[in-house]
Each structure stands twice: as C-alpha cells, then as structure tokens.
Amino acid sequence: MMRNNCFRRVFVALSLFAAVAFFGVLIVHKANIDIPYLCSSGPAGDIWSVGIYDLEIQNRSLRLHARPGNPVLTAADVTDMPARFVADPFLIRDRDTFYLFFEALGVDRGVIGLATSDDGLCWRYERVVLEEPFHLSYPNVFKWRDNYYLVPESVAVKSVRLYKATHFPDEWQLVKTIITDRELVDSTVLIHQGLLWLFASSIDNQDLYLFYADRPEGPWHEHIGSPIISGNGRDARPAGNIMDTGERLIRFSQDSQEYGEKYGKAVRGFEIITLTREEYRERPLEDNPVLKGSGTGWNSMGMHQLSAWPVSRGRWIAAADGKRRSGQYTFCLGKTIFSVP
C-alpha cells in the first residue's frame, strides 16, 4: 500500500510539473516573450525547407524549374542538434563538390549548417559549422583571392561580422566586425570590377543600404546614394547572392511588405544597370516574382531566398527555401524540441 501511495504521489507530481510546463510555454508563446531554451509555435507557424531548381536566363527574365524530390533538406536531416527548420540557403561549388550553407533554427537561436552534393541532386547533411552565443542566419559565403569568407546575419549584436575559412568548408574564424552599431539584416557581398560591394537591409525590410571596400577586412564605406531603396518592403531586403552572368548582374529581394502573413511570400529579381562609387541604378526583371508559393506542399505558403551557381552557359543550378504551415504545436524545453498534433 505504501509503495502504491509513493507511485501515486510521484505520478501526480510529474503530471503537475508537465501541466505547469505546458501552460507556461503556452503563456510565453501567446505573450510573445523571449526566454532562452523556452519556445512555442502553433499550427499557423512557418516551417521552412530547402529545394533545388534548374535556372535558365532568357533575355530579361528567368525560368526556374523545380527538380523532382524537393525538398532536398529539412529540419529532420539535421542530426547534430534539435532543429525547428532550415532556411537561407547559399550555394557554392569548389572543384567537383557543391556546398550548401544554411541557417538551422534550434531551440533558442540559429546556427550555420552545411550540406554537400556531388551532382546537385542528392544531398548529404554534414554538420553545424558555425555557432555563436547569439542568433546567426543568412550565411553569405564568397571567395576572394583564393580564400573563402562568410558574412552571416548577426543583427542580434547590432553588427556585421566577417569570418574566414581556416579549413574550407567546415572551420571558420572571426576576422573582425566590419560594420558596427547598425541593425542590418541579410548582408550580401558582390565582387565586381575589383571592389567588394555589400548590400544590407534595415531590420523592418524597408530600406536597402550599400557599402563598398577594396578588401574584405575593409574599411567599408557607405555609398553616397545609400539607402539605394527607401520605404519599400517589397524590393529592399536581399534574398540570396547576386548573380553575375558575365553580361549582367541580377539582384534578388524578398517580397516582405510587412511582418506576419506577408513575410517571405515571394522572390523578386532586378538587373543592376549601374554600380559605381557615385551611382547605383537597377530595373526589375520581366515576369516578377521569379519565385513564389506553390499553394501545395513544402513551399505552399511562400519562398524568400534564391542562390544560384552556373553549370554551363546560360544554365544554372539554384537553391531556394519555401515555407508551409506546421499543422501542429511545437514546444522547446531546454535543448529538446517536441511536437503535439
């Protein structure tokens, strides 16, 4: 009898603890309170995944064709940490291997993950390659004079930070903070005519700022015309690396007119007409948006990034992310993520 009473007390205590934890997380979710290692999202939450496309350039428009088997990368593929979703893909090729850098959103912050492929069709998740005590996302990787650099989004610490590969692709070291005391998101580096150009958006998606430097470490100078886009949430926020076709430069933007339902609904393209220290001009591509939600499946609700790499003349392979509704409650307690239908 005493043993039964003991079991009963333990069961009641565990049940009370579980109930308090459940409703505590629910209250935090409803009140939109940010507490480390405690999170919640409901059935209307966005789940991001990554797919692969074939891309063709036709006059002033792009043609994208989804490859079979999308998405090629989801949160379930991330094996060395609990991930809620994967997003912000950046594609790069070195010798015979494709590398895909992306954000993996964990319990309390984002980290930078890596996947690889020999043919661009079949992808292997490798591991987390960069993490900090604060949130990281949008891992813009670029090559400068035989060295690889990485500029992830680090708006959580109000700065733009530059990392260098000590062993590409999986070991990165902070070089320096190249822009300080600025809340800039989705910094995108372009190398053009011997200069490095950095495009970055305001945190509210409304303004696009432009900087330039003659080496990755800087100093970085703000363009005389910056912000080059003002008060335009449809066109300002960068959406992946800038395509250099050899004949034209194509910039992508997230169509994010406001937070909530409209965040990350589509990707728009722009041809850069003039890019000098004194002037910047661009014009929209025909047939915008170039990517948008399909209405069904992994990208049913929207898409917000495109990263392309050439495979032959006029043909490219592209990585893109798409969102869908989760359909269930997701809770984070400590380092554990679990879902309730």
N, C-alpha and C positions, 0 to 999 in steps of 0.2 A: 504493500500500500504506500509506504514512504517513497519507494522508488517511482511509483506511478505519479505521486504528487510532485516529485522532483522533475520528472519529464514534463509534466503539465506546466509547471512554472517556467521551465526553460522554453517550452513551445510558446507560451503566452508572451514571454519577454522578447523572443525573436520576432513574433508576429507584430508586437507593438513597435519594435525597432524598424521593421520593414515598412510598416504603415507610416511612421513618422518620416522615414527617409523618402518614401514615395511622395507623400504630400508636401514635404519640404522642397524637394526638387521641383514639383509641380508649381508651388508658390513662386520659387525663384524664376521659373520659366515664364509664368504669367506676369510677374513684376519686372521682367527683363533685367534681373540683377546678375552681374558678372562675378561669380565666385570660382576661383581655381578649383579644378577637379570636380566641379558640380555643374551639370548642364542638362538641358532637356530640349527636345524639339518634338512638335506634334505632327499629326498626319499631313498637315499642309507644308511641312518643312521641305526644303530643296535638297535633293540628293544629286551630286554631280559625278559624272563618269567621263572617260576619255575614249574617243573613237578616231579612226583613221580614214582619210579621204584621198582620192586622186583629184588633182587640181590641174586645170588647163587654162592658159591665158588666151583669150580671144578678143583682139582689138582692145577696147576699153572695158571689158567685162571679164569675169572669172567664171569658170564652170567647175563645180565641185561634185564629185560622185562618191557616195559612201561605199566603203568596201564591205563585203559580207563579213559577218561575225562581230560587228560592233555591238557593245563597246569592247575594246581590247583591254581596258584597265578599269577596275572598280575598287572600292574600298576592301572588298573581300580578298583581293590579290595582295594586299599589304600584310605581310606576315610577321614583321618585327615590331609592330606597335598596334594598338587598337585604333582603327581609322573610321571616321564617320563618313567621309567621302574623299574623292581625289579630283583635282581641278587644275587649271592654269598650266596646261602642257606647253613645254618648249622642246622643239625637235632640233637635233643637230646630228651630223654624220661625220665620223672620223674613220678614214680608211674604209673598211668593209662593214662597219657596225653603225647602226642607228642608235642614238641615245635619246631617251625621253625623260626630261626633268619635269617635275610637277609638285604641286602642293598636296600633301596628305594632311587632312584636318584630323587631329587627335581629340583627346578629351578637353584640353584646355587651350591648345594653340596649334598653329600649323607648323609643319616641318617640310623639308625638301626631300622628296623621294626620287628614285631612279629606276627606270625600266630599260631593257635593251632588246634589240632585234637584229637578226642577220639580213632579213629581207623586207622589213617594214610591214609584214603581215602577222607573223607570230611574235608575241612579245613576252618577255620574262621579267617579272619584278625582281629587282636586285636587293635594294635596302635603302634605309634612310641615309642620306649623305651629308645633310647639314641640319642642325637644330641649334636653337638658342633659347635662353630663358623666356623670350618673348615670341610673339607670333611672326612667322615667316610665310610668304606665299610668292607667286609670280616670279619663278626663278629664271630670269633673263640671262642666258648663257651666251657668251660671244668669244671669238678668238681674235687676239691682237698680237701680231709678231710672234707666232709660234707658241703663245701662252693662252690658256683659257681663263676667262674671268666670269664672275657671276655677280649680278646685281639683283638680289631678291627684294621684294617689298618688305620694308621694316618700319612702316608708319607708326607702329606701336611705340617706337622710341624716337619718333619725330626726326628721322634722318634717312639718308640714302647711303648704304654701305656697300663697299666693294670687296669681293673675295677673289682669291686667286687659287687655281688648282695646283696643289703641291704634288698630287698624283691624280691625273685625269682618268676616270670621271668621278671618283668617289672620295677624294680627300681635298678639303677646301680650307683655306686660312684667310682670316680677315686681314686685308691690307690697310684700309683706312676708311673713315667716314668722309665721303666726298661732298655731301651736301648736308648741312646741319640746321637744326631748328626750323625745319619745314615739314609740314604734313603732306607729303606727296605719295601717291599710290601708283603702282604698276609702271615703274620706271623701265623704259625700253631704249636700248642702246643701238644706234646705227653707225656703221663705219662708212664714211662717204668722202671721197676726194681728200684723203689723208687726215681727216678730222673725225673725232668721235662726237656724235650728237645724242643727247639724252632727252626723250620725251617723257613727261610725267604729269599726272592729273591731280587736281585738288581732290580732297577726300570726299567732297559732295558730288563728284563727277562732272562738275560744271565748267571747269577751266583746264586748258592744256598748256603746260609750261614747256619751254625749250631751252636747253643748255648745250654748250659745246666745250671741247677740250682737245689738246693735241696729244694727250696720252691718258690712259685710264685713271691714273692717280690724280690727275688734274694739274693745275687748278681748273675748276669748272666755272664757266662764265655764263650768266643768263643772257639769252638772246635779246637784242634791242626791242624786238616786237613781242616778247613774251608778256602775258599769255597770248599764244597764237590763236586760241579759241577761247571765247568768254561766254558764260551763261548758256551753255549748250550741252545738256546731259545726254544727248543722242550721239554726239560726234567727238566729245573731248577725251574720254577715258581710253587709254591704249588697250589693245586686245591681241597681244602677241607680237612677235618680231616683225620688223619691216622687211618686206620682200624687195630684194634688189635683183631684177631680172637681167641687168646689164644694159637695158634700154630705158627702164623706168623704175621708180621707187613706189611701192604700194604700202600705205599705212592702213592698219585696221583699228576700228574703235568698237567699244561696247555700246550698244544702244541701251543706255540705262538712264532713262529720263528722270527716274526717281527711285528711291528705295522701295522695297516691298515687291509687289507683283510685277513691276516693270523692270526690276534689276536683272540685267543679263539676259534680255529676251532675244537679242539678235546681234550679229556682227556686220558692220558696215565697212566698205573699202573706199580708199581715197588715193588718187595718184598725186604724188608730190611733184609740183611743177618747178618750183624754185626753192633751193635750200642753200643759202649763203649766210655769212655772219650778219648781213644787213637786211636780208629779206627772206620771207617764207610765204609760199603760196601752194595751195592744193585744190583739187577738184574731185567731187565724188565720182566713183565708178558708175557705169551704167548697171542697171538691174540690181541696185541695192535693195535690201540687205543681201550680202553674199551667203550668209548662213542664218537660219532661224529655227525655232522649234518645229518638230515634225508633226506634233499632235498625238503621237503614239510612242511608246517605248522609252528608251533610256534618255532621249533628248526631246521628249514630248512638250516640255514647258519653255524651253529656250536654249540658247547657246551664247557663249560670251568670250571665246578665245579661239584664235586660229594661228598655228605656227607651221610654216611651210619650208620645205627643203627641196632643191632641184634634183631630179633623177635623170633627165635628158632635156634636150632643147624644147622649151615650151611646156614641159610636163614636170609636175612637182608631186611630192607626197606631203600630206598635211595632217597634223594632229589637231583635234578640236575637242572642246568639252561641251557637254549637254546636261540639262537638268530635267528631273522628273519629280513628282510628288512622292514622299516616302511611304505614305499609306499606313504608317504606324507611329507610335510614340517611341522615341529613343531617349534613354537616360544615361548619364555618366556619373559614376560614383567612384572617387579615387581614380585609378587608372583602368577602370572597367567600363565598357560600353555594352548595354543590353537593350533589347527592343521588346515592346509589348504590342501585339496586334491591335 
